[in-house]
Amino acid sequence: MTVCHTLAVARGTTAGVESALSVWRASENQAIWWADGTGEAEMSVRSNRIRRVLTRCLCAMLLVVFGGGMAPAAFAQSGADPSEVPDLVGVWDGGGRVRPVNGPNMPWVPGENFPVLNERGSAHQAVFDEAIASKYDCVPSASPALQYDPYMMDVTQWPDRVLFRYEKDDQIRTVWLDGREPPLNEFTVQGFSVGRYEDGALLVETVQFVFDITGFDDYNGIPSSQQKRVTERYWRDGEELRMTLTVEDPMFLREPVSYTTRWLPGPEGYKLQLYACSAEEAGHPRKFLIPKYH
């Protein structure tokens, strides 16, 4: 039994926490033993990767236990009308069968919604060298690219938050519905997100991102700054989940830019697959890139 399975069968009890902790310790020991058996060269990389995965599962289980369990609807927002809360729960498919795959001209299409860069943005784009892209060091994809990456996404709605879990880069985003303010001077790759329900949709605002050399788009070498602000609107259209995303970043963009996309329900019973990025493997393509600078 894994920690993630313990989450499902022991939700909402103190005993469940103790059970998960026990499984985590046992699984960690098993992970270390397994890594030792592969040889010293790979021991630290593989064992650390497994610890990270197990720790994410444990943290998710604790959120469920102390968050009161999973709820199909979320009403912590003051004055929210339950009839206006869309059902976003489930695993959603954002792959190639649902929408065009991302690339240099997607979802940012020249002549339609391609960003207009200011002088600073143009200068950064001009000197960009592919080898410096953070993806080659396993730095996770961030908004606005993460939402359009062709992978599965799992959404859970709780009374005080909405949890977005992305198969790409094993990322988790928490959207707080309880009106809290962003923590002072805390900047992260995924930023800090707050949300509210309005007119049958979930509105999300995210700020406090770190500077990212490819934080707007890694295909076109467009960075993003700590001033980046991302707004998302999620709603249901029949069986589809739809979203319009808008990016503002006065450090690099002359004006806000937006795209709209969709997801379809994932296969019944589908579980998100482990991405488990390895910096050694992710950095391998650098050997074949033509360097812009020497």
Backbone bond lengths (Angstrom), bond angles and torsions (degrees), N, CA, C in turn:
res aa  C-N    CA-C-N  psi(-1)  N-CA   C-N-CA  omega(-1)  CA-C   N-CA-C  phi
1 M - - - 1.476 - - 1.532 109.44 -
2 T 1.345 117.33 138.13 1.454 121.81 179.48 1.519 109.88 -100.48
3 V 1.350 115.01 169.29 1.462 119.72 176.69 1.520 110.31 -60.98
4 C 1.355 116.59 -39.32 1.464 119.92 -178.97 1.527 110.70 -63.87
5 H 1.324 117.96 -36.33 1.453 120.27 177.46 1.516 110.26 -70.04
6 T 1.331 117.08 -38.11 1.464 120.39 177.05 1.515 110.72 -60.12
7 L 1.338 115.85 -36.70 1.469 120.57 176.76 1.522 110.42 -53.81
8 A 1.317 116.63 -43.47 1.465 120.77 -174.63 1.522 112.11 -73.50
9 V 1.346 118.10 -37.15 1.452 119.72 -171.08 1.521 113.20 -94.98
10 A 1.338 117.49 -15.49 1.462 119.03 -175.75 1.512 111.67 -124.22
11 R 1.339 117.22 28.66 1.450 122.04 -175.68 1.520 111.31 -66.01
12 G 1.365 114.30 137.09 1.448 119.64 169.16 1.511 114.93 85.66
13 T 1.324 119.82 12.92 1.455 120.71 -179.94 1.513 109.91 -131.93
14 T 1.351 115.49 150.89 1.454 120.46 174.52 1.511 110.24 -62.06
15 A 1.337 116.43 -37.59 1.463 120.39 177.68 1.520 110.51 -60.17
16 G 1.324 115.79 -33.57 1.455 119.11 178.39 1.511 111.69 -63.89
17 V 1.358 116.93 -38.47 1.459 120.62 177.32 1.518 110.25 -62.41
18 E 1.359 115.66 -47.85 1.458 119.42 -179.67 1.521 110.89 -62.19
19 S 1.322 116.53 -39.68 1.456 120.01 179.44 1.518 110.88 -63.32
20 A 1.334 115.98 -43.89 1.462 119.16 -179.67 1.515 111.59 -65.50
21 L 1.338 116.90 -39.64 1.456 119.99 177.72 1.522 111.41 -61.25
22 S 1.321 115.62 -41.14 1.460 119.90 179.28 1.521 110.76 -64.39
23 V 1.346 115.13 -43.97 1.464 118.93 179.63 1.516 110.29 -65.16
24 W 1.344 117.09 -39.14 1.460 120.56 178.80 1.512 111.21 -60.00
25 R 1.365 116.25 -45.74 1.461 119.50 -179.67 1.521 110.72 -62.92
26 A 1.345 115.91 -44.21 1.452 119.73 -179.26 1.524 110.89 -65.49
27 S 1.334 116.09 -41.40 1.459 119.96 -179.59 1.519 110.73 -67.49
28 E 1.355 117.00 -36.82 1.456 120.09 178.69 1.521 110.52 -63.82
29 N 1.337 115.83 -43.68 1.458 119.11 177.60 1.520 111.21 -61.44
30 Q 1.332 115.76 -41.19 1.461 119.90 178.18 1.522 110.57 -64.03
31 A 1.337 116.59 -39.53 1.460 120.16 179.85 1.517 110.72 -63.76
32 I 1.352 116.92 -42.62 1.457 120.39 -179.87 1.520 110.11 -64.97
33 W 1.347 117.14 -42.74 1.460 120.53 178.85 1.517 110.38 -60.97
34 W 1.339 115.80 -44.20 1.460 120.08 -178.96 1.527 110.72 -62.96
35 A 1.358 115.82 -42.22 1.451 118.81 -179.88 1.519 110.64 -66.26
36 D 1.334 117.52 -40.24 1.455 120.12 178.82 1.515 110.66 -57.97
37 G 1.319 116.10 -36.55 1.450 120.65 -176.45 1.509 113.75 -71.58
38 T 1.318 118.36 -12.02 1.466 120.86 -178.84 1.520 111.79 -90.99
39 G 1.312 117.97 -8.21 1.462 120.75 -178.52 1.506 111.20 109.16
40 E 1.319 116.20 152.54 1.464 121.40 -173.35 1.526 112.54 -61.85
41 A 1.329 117.89 -33.69 1.461 120.25 -174.46 1.516 112.62 -61.45
42 E 1.351 118.11 -33.87 1.459 121.09 -175.98 1.515 112.22 -106.35
43 M 1.316 117.59 -0.62 1.458 120.51 -171.98 1.523 112.32 -59.81
44 S 1.347 117.86 -52.95 1.454 119.59 -173.74 1.510 112.02 -67.85
45 V 1.345 116.99 -38.58 1.471 120.01 -178.41 1.515 110.73 -63.61
46 R 1.352 117.66 -50.05 1.455 120.57 -174.82 1.528 111.80 -72.37
47 S 1.329 117.20 -41.87 1.460 118.50 -178.21 1.520 111.18 -67.14
48 N 1.340 116.98 -38.70 1.465 119.38 178.12 1.514 111.17 -66.05
49 R 1.358 116.95 -36.90 1.458 120.26 178.54 1.524 110.25 -63.56
50 I 1.314 116.59 -42.72 1.469 120.18 -179.41 1.520 110.40 -66.93
51 R 1.348 117.37 -41.31 1.470 119.49 177.79 1.520 110.99 -58.64
52 R 1.349 116.27 -41.77 1.465 118.65 -179.23 1.518 111.20 -61.75
53 V 1.314 116.84 -43.43 1.466 120.80 -179.55 1.519 110.41 -63.60
54 L 1.332 116.74 -46.06 1.459 120.43 -178.80 1.523 110.76 -63.71
55 T 1.342 115.91 -38.92 1.460 118.97 -179.85 1.516 111.03 -65.50
56 R 1.365 117.97 -38.70 1.464 120.11 177.34 1.528 110.67 -60.47
57 C 1.326 116.04 -42.85 1.460 119.67 -180.00 1.523 110.86 -62.60
58 L 1.346 116.79 -42.69 1.461 120.46 -179.95 1.520 110.58 -63.12
59 C 1.344 116.36 -44.06 1.459 119.31 179.75 1.520 111.55 -61.86
60 A 1.337 116.36 -40.28 1.462 119.84 178.17 1.519 110.68 -62.51
61 M 1.354 116.71 -40.18 1.462 120.36 179.70 1.527 110.87 -63.95
62 L 1.347 117.62 -41.57 1.452 120.73 179.85 1.523 111.04 -64.94
63 L 1.341 116.40 -36.94 1.459 119.10 176.16 1.521 111.40 -60.70
64 V 1.337 115.99 -40.39 1.459 119.55 179.51 1.511 110.79 -66.15
65 V 1.359 116.92 -45.66 1.469 120.98 -176.73 1.509 111.25 -61.01
66 F 1.345 115.72 -50.08 1.453 118.51 -174.80 1.518 113.10 -88.80
67 G 1.346 116.30 -7.22 1.462 119.47 176.74 1.504 112.50 -92.82
68 G 1.338 117.57 1.32 1.450 120.70 175.71 1.502 114.54 87.64
69 G 1.327 116.64 14.70 1.465 118.89 177.64 1.508 111.88 89.67
70 M 1.313 116.42 168.45 1.449 121.12 -179.08 1.522 109.90 -80.18
71 A 1.315 114.91 135.85 1.457 119.53 -178.25 1.515 109.13 -121.48
72 P 1.318 118.86 139.99 1.451 120.60 -179.55 1.504 113.42 -72.02
73 A 1.329 117.29 -19.16 1.455 120.31 178.91 1.512 109.04 -136.43
74 A 1.339 116.89 162.24 1.456 121.16 -174.41 1.521 109.34 -131.15
75 F 1.328 116.44 119.78 1.455 119.98 -174.22 1.521 112.53 -126.44
76 A 1.354 117.82 18.61 1.459 119.65 179.79 1.519 111.21 -67.34
77 Q 1.317 118.25 -27.25 1.450 122.06 178.23 1.530 109.58 -60.16
78 S 1.300 115.31 127.09 1.457 120.49 -178.55 1.520 110.59 -63.04
79 G 1.325 116.10 125.72 1.448 121.32 176.63 1.507 115.02 80.87
80 A 1.333 117.89 6.56 1.461 120.19 -179.32 1.526 110.02 -71.14
81 D 1.315 116.38 130.04 1.452 122.49 176.65 1.527 108.17 -84.20
82 P 1.344 118.48 119.45 1.470 119.88 -178.72 1.518 113.48 -53.17
83 S 1.312 117.19 -30.69 1.460 119.26 -179.71 1.525 112.17 -70.85
84 E 1.327 117.09 -15.95 1.460 121.57 -178.86 1.528 112.10 -95.45
85 V 1.346 117.49 -0.52 1.464 120.99 -177.88 1.534 108.89 -88.59
86 P 1.320 118.50 113.88 1.473 120.25 -179.39 1.523 110.82 -73.48
87 D 1.302 116.75 149.54 1.466 121.90 176.90 1.527 108.51 -86.94
88 L 1.323 115.76 103.95 1.459 121.71 -178.08 1.520 112.35 -104.89
89 V 1.323 117.60 -1.01 1.456 122.31 -172.04 1.524 111.13 -67.20
90 G 1.328 115.64 137.08 1.461 120.03 174.59 1.508 112.77 137.34
91 V 1.317 114.90 178.38 1.464 122.52 174.88 1.520 108.02 -96.37
92 W 1.321 115.84 129.42 1.459 121.58 -173.72 1.520 110.39 -120.36
93 D 1.325 115.08 137.86 1.457 123.03 -176.59 1.530 110.09 -96.76
94 G 1.349 115.45 117.85 1.459 120.52 176.44 1.517 112.31 -112.53
95 G 1.328 116.50 24.75 1.462 121.67 -175.87 1.516 114.04 -82.16
96 G 1.335 114.89 -170.53 1.454 121.66 -173.30 1.516 115.03 -65.98
97 R 1.346 118.32 -19.88 1.473 119.07 178.18 1.518 111.79 -77.03
98 V 1.338 116.21 -12.40 1.466 121.19 -173.83 1.528 111.91 -104.52
99 R 1.333 116.84 -36.13 1.464 120.85 -173.83 1.532 108.90 -156.29
100 P 1.335 118.04 161.04 1.461 120.16 177.47 1.533 110.57 -59.22
101 V 1.327 116.62 140.43 1.460 121.12 -178.65 1.535 109.56 -71.98
102 N 1.327 115.40 146.41 1.462 120.11 -177.98 1.522 111.66 -64.80
103 G 1.341 115.74 152.13 1.453 122.54 -178.80 1.512 109.97 -174.35
104 P 1.323 118.87 -169.66 1.474 120.77 -178.47 1.529 113.83 -57.36
105 N 1.335 117.53 -27.36 1.470 120.88 -177.79 1.532 112.31 -118.57
106 M 1.321 117.17 22.83 1.459 120.89 -179.52 1.532 109.57 -154.77
107 P 1.336 118.93 125.15 1.464 128.20 10.02 1.533 114.13 -87.33
108 W 1.355 116.21 2.46 1.458 119.19 179.63 1.529 108.07 -94.25
109 V 1.335 115.78 107.10 1.465 122.09 -170.88 1.533 109.92 -101.77
110 P 1.348 117.61 120.43 1.467 119.64 177.41 1.529 111.92 -55.26
111 G 1.318 115.38 135.80 1.451 120.42 -179.71 1.515 113.59 85.09
112 E 1.353 117.35 -8.57 1.460 120.20 179.19 1.540 110.58 -120.08
113 N 1.320 116.42 -71.85 1.457 118.37 -176.46 1.523 112.49 -130.18
114 F 1.350 117.19 17.13 1.458 119.77 -179.60 1.524 109.48 -63.74
115 P 1.346 118.67 137.11 1.470 120.76 -173.51 1.522 113.01 -64.17
116 V 1.325 114.31 143.01 1.458 121.30 173.42 1.522 107.36 -97.05
117 L 1.331 116.77 112.59 1.454 121.61 -175.90 1.523 111.15 -85.90
118 N 1.345 116.09 147.23 1.455 119.56 170.77 1.533 108.88 -83.83
119 E 1.338 116.87 -175.35 1.460 119.85 -176.27 1.527 111.23 -60.71
120 R 1.300 117.33 -40.15 1.466 121.05 179.73 1.519 110.54 -64.19
121 G 1.338 116.33 -44.87 1.450 120.19 179.54 1.520 112.15 -63.61
122 S 1.327 116.09 -41.84 1.457 120.13 179.22 1.522 111.14 -64.41
123 A 1.335 116.62 -38.73 1.460 120.34 179.46 1.526 110.65 -64.97
124 H 1.326 117.13 -43.52 1.463 120.45 178.09 1.527 110.92 -62.96
125 Q 1.320 116.75 -42.41 1.460 120.04 179.91 1.528 110.70 -64.34
126 A 1.329 117.38 -37.92 1.461 121.19 -177.01 1.527 112.06 -66.09
127 V 1.336 117.25 -34.92 1.468 119.79 -176.87 1.526 112.00 -95.03
128 F 1.336 117.14 -0.38 1.467 119.70 -177.37 1.521 111.53 -62.29
129 D 1.324 115.22 136.10 1.460 122.26 176.58 1.522 107.38 -120.80
130 E 1.330 117.60 126.50 1.462 121.85 -174.85 1.520 112.74 -52.55
131 A 1.326 117.20 -33.77 1.462 120.30 -176.03 1.525 112.80 -64.24
132 I 1.336 117.40 -20.38 1.462 119.85 -178.58 1.530 112.45 -88.16
133 A 1.322 117.49 -4.08 1.470 120.87 -179.70 1.526 110.10 -56.47
134 S 1.314 115.28 132.66 1.468 120.67 -173.48 1.523 112.89 -68.59
135 K 1.346 118.01 -17.45 1.468 119.60 179.83 1.519 111.43 -63.57
136 Y 1.325 117.79 -23.77 1.453 120.73 179.45 1.533 112.50 -77.02
137 D 1.328 116.21 -3.54 1.467 121.65 174.14 1.526 111.14 -118.28
138 C 1.337 116.66 17.13 1.471 122.78 178.56 1.521 113.17 66.55
139 V 1.336 118.12 20.81 1.459 119.06 170.83 1.520 107.41 -69.98
140 P 1.335 118.78 127.55 1.468 120.33 -172.50 1.522 113.24 -64.65
141 S 1.306 114.17 153.13 1.454 121.21 170.24 1.525 109.01 -65.00
142 A 1.329 117.19 147.05 1.470 122.11 -178.23 1.524 109.65 -130.65
143 S 1.317 116.36 173.06 1.460 121.21 176.65 1.531 109.23 -62.74
144 P 1.329 118.32 138.13 1.463 129.24 10.48 1.529 114.83 -95.40
145 A 1.355 117.76 3.72 1.463 120.01 -176.34 1.528 112.81 -77.87
146 L 1.345 116.70 -37.18 1.467 120.73 -173.23 1.518 112.04 -56.45
147 Q 1.319 117.20 -41.18 1.462 121.02 -176.35 1.524 112.35 -68.08
148 Y 1.334 117.02 -21.22 1.466 118.90 -177.85 1.524 112.71 -103.37
149 D 1.316 118.24 -4.35 1.461 119.77 177.05 1.528 109.40 -60.90
150 P 1.341 117.83 140.83 1.475 121.15 -171.89 1.525 113.82 -80.02
151 Y 1.317 115.30 65.33 1.458 121.42 -179.39 1.534 109.54 -134.64
152 M 1.332 114.76 174.73 1.458 120.88 177.21 1.530 110.91 -78.85
153 M 1.339 114.83 156.29 1.463 122.26 178.06 1.525 108.26 -138.44
154 D 1.314 116.23 138.77 1.464 121.62 -179.86 1.526 108.47 -115.29
155 V 1.325 117.11 128.15 1.468 121.63 -178.11 1.523 109.73 -117.24
156 T 1.326 115.83 131.69 1.464 122.52 175.35 1.521 108.69 -126.12
157 Q 1.322 117.39 131.46 1.465 122.41 177.16 1.520 109.73 -106.85
158 W 1.336 115.67 126.40 1.457 123.17 176.19 1.521 108.95 -119.97
159 P 1.330 118.02 168.82 1.465 119.28 -177.65 1.523 114.25 -58.93
160 D 1.340 117.85 -33.41 1.464 119.78 -175.22 1.515 114.04 -114.36
161 R 1.347 118.31 1.39 1.461 120.17 -177.10 1.528 110.57 -161.97
162 V 1.321 114.10 162.63 1.460 121.79 169.94 1.518 106.43 -121.95
163 L 1.332 116.19 131.36 1.451 121.63 -176.95 1.529 109.62 -108.13
164 F 1.332 115.91 123.34 1.462 122.15 174.71 1.523 108.24 -107.21
165 R 1.323 116.25 119.53 1.463 121.60 176.29 1.523 108.14 -112.00
166 Y 1.325 115.21 127.11 1.457 121.08 -175.97 1.526 109.94 -110.46
167 E 1.326 115.18 133.28 1.455 119.41 175.11 1.534 110.05 -64.84
168 K 1.313 116.91 -36.40 1.462 121.19 178.52 1.530 110.01 -66.61
169 D 1.304 116.03 122.35 1.465 123.09 176.07 1.530 113.95 63.80
170 D 1.350 117.75 13.29 1.476 121.21 178.33 1.536 111.68 54.10
171 Q 1.323 116.53 41.13 1.464 120.08 -174.82 1.533 112.82 -91.93
172 I 1.339 115.49 148.14 1.464 123.34 175.34 1.522 108.48 -128.11
173 R 1.324 116.09 130.18 1.464 121.75 173.81 1.521 108.86 -118.60
174 T 1.329 115.84 135.06 1.460 121.36 175.91 1.518 109.03 -109.41
175 V 1.327 116.45 126.15 1.460 122.51 176.33 1.525 107.24 -106.88
176 W 1.311 116.99 112.18 1.464 121.71 -176.29 1.526 110.59 -83.33
177 L 1.328 115.13 133.75 1.466 121.58 -178.29 1.524 112.72 -106.59
178 D 1.332 117.32 0.18 1.466 120.56 -170.79 1.524 113.78 -94.90
179 G 1.320 117.83 11.69 1.458 120.55 174.24 1.514 115.42 82.41
180 R 1.323 118.07 9.36 1.461 119.38 -178.27 1.529 111.42 -68.52
181 E 1.340 114.45 155.46 1.450 121.63 178.67 1.529 109.82 -92.73
182 P 1.333 117.78 154.08 1.462 119.66 176.65 1.522 110.97 -60.55
183 P 1.320 119.02 141.68 1.462 121.42 177.64 1.521 110.48 -63.82
184 L 1.301 116.54 145.80 1.461 122.27 -175.23 1.530 110.56 -66.06
185 N 1.327 115.34 127.42 1.469 122.20 172.66 1.529 113.56 55.79
186 E 1.323 116.89 36.74 1.463 120.52 176.97 1.528 108.74 -115.60
187 F 1.325 115.67 104.72 1.459 121.82 -177.65 1.525 109.24 -112.26
188 T 1.329 116.92 135.57 1.455 121.92 -177.34 1.531 110.31 -137.66
189 V 1.329 115.92 170.67 1.464 120.91 179.41 1.524 111.06 -60.26
190 Q 1.357 117.34 -42.75 1.464 121.31 -177.55 1.519 113.15 -93.00
191 G 1.344 118.26 -4.52 1.450 120.71 179.30 1.517 112.79 71.98
192 F 1.335 115.67 -170.40 1.472 122.62 -179.88 1.521 108.42 -119.06
193 S 1.333 116.34 126.73 1.466 121.55 -171.53 1.516 112.37 -116.15
194 V 1.316 115.64 134.31 1.463 122.42 171.35 1.521 107.42 -125.24
195 G 1.343 115.92 155.15 1.456 118.45 -177.28 1.511 112.84 -147.25
196 R 1.318 114.81 171.31 1.459 121.78 175.82 1.531 107.87 -156.84
197 Y 1.321 115.71 158.07 1.454 121.39 176.49 1.521 109.09 -97.37
198 E 1.316 114.68 135.39 1.462 119.50 -177.57 1.520 109.21 -155.15
199 D 1.320 116.71 125.85 1.470 122.40 175.73 1.529 112.28 52.90
200 G 1.324 116.01 43.97 1.453 120.16 176.08 1.510 115.36 75.76
201 A 1.328 117.20 16.04 1.463 120.98 -178.64 1.526 109.93 -134.54
202 L 1.332 115.71 158.53 1.456 122.37 170.86 1.520 108.01 -97.79
203 L 1.333 116.43 122.58 1.455 122.18 176.93 1.523 108.66 -103.88
204 V 1.314 117.47 129.45 1.462 123.11 -176.60 1.519 109.29 -124.94
205 E 1.330 116.04 133.62 1.457 121.47 174.18 1.523 108.33 -122.76
206 T 1.322 116.63 129.97 1.457 121.43 -177.12 1.520 110.03 -127.30
207 V 1.336 115.56 131.16 1.464 122.71 179.49 1.532 108.36 -135.83
208 Q 1.322 115.80 -176.09 1.470 123.48 175.48 1.535 112.37 62.46
209 F 1.321 114.46 49.10 1.456 120.94 171.23 1.526 109.38 -84.24
210 V 1.321 116.45 155.77 1.459 120.76 169.17 1.531 108.89 -82.53
211 F 1.338 116.19 159.76 1.460 119.76 172.34 1.524 108.49 -62.31
212 D 1.339 115.81 137.72 1.459 120.91 -177.76 1.520 108.25 -139.05
213 I 1.336 117.14 122.90 1.460 121.60 -175.51 1.519 112.28 -61.39
214 T 1.343 117.02 -25.61 1.469 120.75 174.91 1.534 109.85 -127.35
215 G 1.321 116.30 33.57 1.462 121.20 -172.71 1.508 115.42 -70.10
216 F 1.343 117.39 -17.54 1.460 119.15 173.76 1.525 109.90 -94.93
217 D 1.326 116.58 -48.12 1.465 119.80 -176.21 1.520 108.98 -160.53
218 D 1.328 117.25 119.80 1.464 119.48 -178.83 1.518 112.35 -83.03
219 Y 1.323 118.46 -16.65 1.468 120.37 178.14 1.526 111.72 -73.63
220 N 1.327 116.63 -30.90 1.457 120.58 -176.80 1.524 112.79 -112.78
221 G 1.325 117.09 7.27 1.460 120.65 176.28 1.512 113.71 64.11
222 I 1.333 116.97 40.86 1.472 121.40 -179.79 1.527 109.17 -104.01
223 P 1.328 117.60 121.72 1.467 120.35 -177.76 1.521 112.07 -84.64
224 S 1.319 115.32 176.67 1.470 121.18 171.38 1.523 108.10 -139.63
225 S 1.323 115.35 155.41 1.463 120.91 -173.90 1.525 111.42 -112.95
226 Q 1.327 115.10 180.00 1.460 120.79 175.85 1.523 111.88 -67.35
227 Q 1.338 116.80 -12.19 1.460 120.90 178.94 1.530 112.45 -88.81
228 K 1.312 116.66 -0.69 1.472 119.61 -179.37 1.527 110.73 -61.51
229 R 1.304 114.98 135.21 1.464 122.46 175.08 1.526 108.08 -129.54
230 V 1.326 116.33 126.35 1.461 121.61 -177.99 1.525 109.22 -116.72
231 T 1.313 116.20 128.79 1.461 122.12 177.34 1.523 108.68 -116.64
232 E 1.327 116.32 131.69 1.464 121.29 179.12 1.522 109.44 -125.40
233 R 1.320 115.26 143.12 1.461 121.71 173.80 1.518 108.18 -126.14
234 Y 1.338 116.71 117.26 1.464 122.78 -179.10 1.526 109.25 -109.72
235 W 1.345 115.66 134.71 1.453 120.09 176.00 1.519 109.48 -150.43
236 R 1.326 116.36 162.27 1.456 121.98 177.34 1.517 109.92 -96.58
237 D 1.349 114.61 138.27 1.450 122.40 173.66 1.520 106.43 -130.01
238 G 1.340 116.10 90.63 1.456 119.95 -172.48 1.514 109.71 65.20
239 E 1.335 117.06 -128.27 1.461 119.72 178.86 1.529 112.21 -84.08
240 E 1.312 117.67 -6.32 1.461 121.31 -178.26 1.527 111.65 -85.00
241 L 1.335 115.90 148.89 1.459 123.10 165.41 1.518 106.73 -104.43
242 R 1.323 116.24 124.93 1.460 120.53 -178.89 1.521 111.03 -116.83
243 M 1.336 115.28 154.79 1.464 120.63 179.55 1.521 109.95 -148.97
244 T 1.315 115.54 137.58 1.459 122.01 166.60 1.513 108.04 -112.00
245 L 1.323 115.88 126.23 1.466 122.08 -177.62 1.523 109.23 -116.38
246 T 1.335 115.92 134.89 1.461 122.11 178.97 1.524 109.35 -125.73
247 V 1.327 115.58 134.79 1.466 121.81 179.71 1.525 109.55 -115.67
248 E 1.328 115.24 132.73 1.459 122.54 170.27 1.525 108.01 -121.30
249 D 1.317 117.17 134.50 1.466 121.24 175.81 1.524 108.50 -157.75
250 P 1.336 116.96 90.53 1.475 119.82 -174.89 1.526 113.67 -64.35
251 M 1.331 117.94 -15.00 1.458 119.99 177.79 1.526 111.80 -71.61
252 F 1.331 117.48 -27.33 1.461 120.39 -174.47 1.528 114.67 -130.74
253 L 1.335 118.26 -22.11 1.466 121.48 -175.58 1.528 110.60 -110.96
254 R 1.329 115.59 141.30 1.466 119.59 176.56 1.523 111.99 -75.82
255 E 1.335 116.18 -27.54 1.465 120.21 -176.49 1.525 108.91 -154.78
256 P 1.333 117.54 159.77 1.469 120.20 177.15 1.524 111.04 -62.56
257 V 1.332 115.46 150.19 1.465 121.25 177.35 1.528 108.56 -132.66
258 S 1.336 116.15 152.39 1.462 120.97 -174.20 1.522 111.29 -139.73
259 Y 1.315 115.55 156.91 1.465 121.93 165.64 1.516 108.43 -142.94
260 T 1.322 116.09 155.71 1.462 122.73 176.84 1.521 108.02 -120.33
261 T 1.338 116.34 137.70 1.454 120.65 -179.22 1.516 109.92 -143.53
262 R 1.339 115.90 -178.91 1.448 120.53 -177.56 1.525 110.62 -146.17
263 W 1.327 115.21 160.57 1.454 124.42 170.50 1.529 108.07 -128.11
264 L 1.320 116.07 153.49 1.458 122.70 170.58 1.531 109.09 -113.55
265 P 1.336 117.80 156.73 1.473 119.28 178.95 1.528 111.17 -56.29
266 G 1.330 115.51 136.90 1.455 120.13 177.18 1.519 111.00 -73.02
267 P 1.328 117.67 169.71 1.470 121.10 178.24 1.524 111.16 -57.08
268 E 1.314 116.51 144.06 1.455 121.07 -178.51 1.528 110.34 -58.21
269 G 1.334 115.48 130.31 1.458 120.91 178.03 1.517 114.37 80.59
270 Y 1.330 118.14 4.81 1.459 120.61 -177.03 1.529 110.97 -67.08
271 K 1.323 116.44 136.98 1.454 123.70 175.03 1.522 108.65 -114.28
272 L 1.337 115.52 137.60 1.457 118.69 179.90 1.523 110.40 -56.99
273 Q 1.323 114.85 137.60 1.462 120.70 -179.98 1.528 110.08 -87.79
274 L 1.323 115.24 148.97 1.452 121.12 179.87 1.520 110.59 -71.75
275 Y 1.325 117.75 126.94 1.461 121.88 177.92 1.527 110.65 -81.88
276 A 1.330 116.31 -46.36 1.475 123.17 171.27 1.526 112.28 48.38
277 C 1.316 116.84 60.75 1.458 120.93 179.37 1.528 110.91 -64.87
278 S 1.304 116.80 134.64 1.463 123.49 174.66 1.520 107.78 -109.54
279 A 1.330 117.14 122.29 1.462 120.60 -177.77 1.526 111.26 -60.16
280 E 1.327 116.56 -35.04 1.465 119.91 179.02 1.525 110.90 -64.50
281 E 1.331 116.22 -44.39 1.460 120.00 -179.90 1.527 111.18 -73.36
282 A 1.345 116.38 -40.53 1.468 120.12 -178.08 1.526 111.45 -63.94
283 G 1.331 117.25 -32.80 1.455 120.84 -178.25 1.517 114.35 -82.55
284 H 1.321 117.53 -5.97 1.466 121.18 -176.29 1.536 113.00 -59.35
285 P 1.351 119.77 -39.68 1.479 118.93 -179.02 1.522 113.88 -60.60
286 R 1.329 118.22 -20.41 1.467 119.39 179.29 1.531 111.83 -57.45
287 K 1.319 115.98 -28.62 1.470 119.51 -178.56 1.525 111.79 -65.70
288 F 1.340 116.89 -20.60 1.451 120.45 -175.06 1.525 112.94 -108.71
289 L 1.335 116.93 -0.42 1.455 120.27 179.66 1.528 109.89 -79.71
290 I 1.327 115.87 144.12 1.466 120.26 173.74 1.526 107.53 -82.50
291 P 1.333 117.90 113.31 1.469 119.59 -173.94 1.534 112.09 -68.34
292 K 1.299 115.32 142.94 1.464 120.52 176.79 1.529 111.00 -84.73
293 Y 1.354 114.34 -26.22 1.459 120.10 -178.34 1.520 108.98 -131.06
294 H 1.325 116.52 151.86 1.470 121.91 178.60 1.522 109.35 -123.60
